């Protein structure tokens, strides 16, 4: 993605020196570079099939890509880790952002997005998002999505943190993702009899297959290996060959001890792309949602999210002494960008010696709260909390990943034939911090663009079928028993509040995790789903920690106590890839004054 030199990951000395180090050199006092395996330990494929395009994931991005591709290329295969309707989109409460109101504009939406992104957004990508977004949302309506309506019959719009206009369309009050998923799944199920599309459910994609690096133009993606759970001729590990692979696998929530993400969010697509040779970017920028239901110190796994839309409607944050603290932190108070609110909550918790704060919505009225937030109301009642009569205990938890597989404006990664859309991608839209409700829109807009790009390239003969070759090096397998340890290390190291010392400790602990359990006689592990997922969690946690250690400043979703200020020289993206021997390398990112080689 850039033409600058690569460098070994160095977690000592200055990051600028590390970024400028030539391959084969290390800065003074630099640690030895980390190595990660370039493939998972897995049985040889027992079956093979061939299609034109493979889409991995069934959230808004995967379903949109599959539906668009189905009518334009001969054969499409959609692979999903669970049931067709189990993508992460289902859990999105707040809404989808788009300049739909005549008093709003794409330019204003762009301005808010750039402000939230902390100086690291790609303005060209944001412009694509905000200008094409309204049309894509209207297409969702034509596909059967039922958004909440205002009295005049137009789509009802509300406001969330970081937005200076009402531009959040929502459905079912606080069930927007579920409604969008329902509509897109219904569209897909209606055409399953079409021989041009096939869906494989309950399938974990293991690795992206690549052609020989000796081929003209270097290696390119030519399919995937996957493991199918169930019965039938496609049980177990198989291989799907294709002209293009579209990753729409969602985020990295299970890298942390607690998250709003579903259990299947184990970073599979991001890890597979890294192993295949694609470049990752902005990995250190993790968004911790400020208001996740606090269920006690022992809570782990997927935790209930209290949507930002609750604050958008006027709920306020109080510390455990009853003091409202956000107006003194930011002019937008509770509607400040999420990183600002999350960091303020952590500081206030420390000041009061508490492990949570309170979200108070009682003044909005019981009837309004039950009508506007029926899902949240019901989930809180299940926990014995009535938001109409008492404040809600909340604390930050991992919510969204702003980084991922680096792509251009058409979803193309740095590995030819491999595309990424949705949360797994790094389009440049989010920068250092995602603006509220831009995630569904990003998946929608860039999945459509990727489908159009693949269609054009297939028609032009630019994506021929290729023969996969096995990549060199050891195959990795981390025991499932290690997952809780990896999650604890990630939460303590690259968590909400970071420090150089904490990140170095985390990096060393992650480096000590056994990654070759399939070769050990004394470790209980075998190539199977839990081990494959844990290996992905470990690899993503390793890259995240190294990137966070390298960025010696605070910006957006990345806050370091030892470097608490924004450093203008760091207004650049850190891009990470694996060398041929599995050595973790950092690629110097675009900075102001560098040659812009981004593909448009």
C-alpha positions, 0 to 999 in steps of 0.5 A: 500500500506504500512504497516505504521500507519495511522494518522489524517490529521494535518495542524499544527506542523510538517508534520513528527509528523503528519505522525507518529501520531497513530489513535485517536491522534493528534499532539500538536495544530493540527486541528480536522481532516476533514470528507468527505462523503463516498457516493453521495446523489442520488436516488436508482438505477432504473435498474441493469445490470451485466457484467464482467468488467466495464471501465469508460472513453473513453480517450486513457486509457479507450479505450485501456482497453476496446479493450483489455478486449473485446476479453478476458472476456465474457462481457465488458461495457464502460461508458463515460461521454460524446460522445465516442470521447469526452475523454481528449485525444482529447485535447493532442497536443504535442505527445506521448513519446517513445524511437523509434529512434535507437540512443535513448534508454529506459534507457535514457528515464528512466533517463529523467523521473526520473529527471523530477519527483523530486525524487518521481518516482517509478523506477520500474513503470518508467522502465515498461513505457519506456521498454514497451512503444515502442511496445505499440506505434507500436500497435497504428499504427497497430490500425490505428493511423497515426503519422507524418512521416520523409522523410525516412518513419519512424515516425517523432520525436521531442523534448520537455521539460525535454527530452535529445533526440528526442522521441516525436511522433506526428500526424497532427502536433499538433493534436496527441491526436485527431488522437489517439482518432480517431483511437481507437474510430474507432476500438471500433465502428467496434466491437459494434455489438459484444455482448461481449461489450456495450457502454453507452454514456452521463453517469456520474458514481456516486459511486463505489459499494463495498461489505460488510467489514465483508466479508473475505478479507475485502470490494472489488469493485463490480460495479458502480452506474451511471446516464444516460442522454438521452432516453431509458430503461437505463435513470436515475440512475442505477447500473452495477455490475461487477467483476472488475471496471477500472477507466479511468476518466481523471483529476481534471482540473475543481477544478481550475478556469482556466485549459486546461482540458475539462469541464468534468474533475471534478475529478469524478473517483478520488472522487469515489475511495476515497469514496469507500475506495481506497488510493490516492497518490501524490495528491499535485502535480499538473502540471500547464502548463507554456504556456496557452493562456492568455485571460485576468484576467476574463478568466475561464474554459478551456483555449487554450494550446500552446503546449510545442512542440512550445518551442521544435521547438525553440520558446523562452519566453520573459517578457513584457519588451522583456527580455529573462529570461529562460537561466538564470534560467535553463541550458535547458532554455525554455525546462526545466521541466514544473514546473521550467518554470511555476515557473520562469514565475510567478516570472518574472510576479511579477518582471515586474508587469505583468499578463502574459509573451510572447512566441515568435516563429516568428523566426521559419518562417511562413511556418514552423509554419503553417505546424507544428502547424496548430491547434494552428495557427487556434485557435490563429487566432480565438483570433485575434493573428497571431503567425507568426507576433507577440508574444503570450501572455501566463501564467501558468494554471492547466494542469495535475495531477500527483497524483491520485488513488494509483495502483501497476504495473498492475493498481490494487488499494488498494481496490480489484477489483478496477483498475485505469489507465491514469491520474486518477491513481497514478502509480508512473511514474510521481512522483512530476512532469510529464515529457512532453508527458509521459501521453499518454504513461502511459495511453496506457501501464498501461491500457494494463497491467490492462486488462491483469491482469483482464483477468488472474484473471477472468480466475482464479476465483479470481474476483467473482461477489459480492453483494453491500452494502450501506456504512455508514454515511451521503451522500454528495451533494454540490450545483452547485452554490458553484462550482465557489467559490470552484474553486477560493479557489483552485486557491488561495490556492493550486495554482501555488505558495502556502504558509502555510497561504494560504493553511490554509485559503483555507482548512477552506473555503472548510470546511465551504462549505455546503455538505448536501444541499439535507437535507436543505429546504433553499438551491436550490439543488437536486441530479443531474449532476451539484451537483454531479460534484460539490461535486466531485470537492469539495472533490478533492479540500479538499484532495489536499489542506490538502496534500499540507499543510502537505508537508512542502517543495517545489518539482516538481509541489508543490511550497511553499514560506514558504518552498522554498527548497527541503527537503530530508526527504520528498522524500516520497509519501503522501497517503490519504484515508477515515476512516470508519466514513469518517475521512480523514487520511494520510498513511505514504508513502514508504521512503528509508529504509522502507519495500517495500511492493509494489505489483509487 
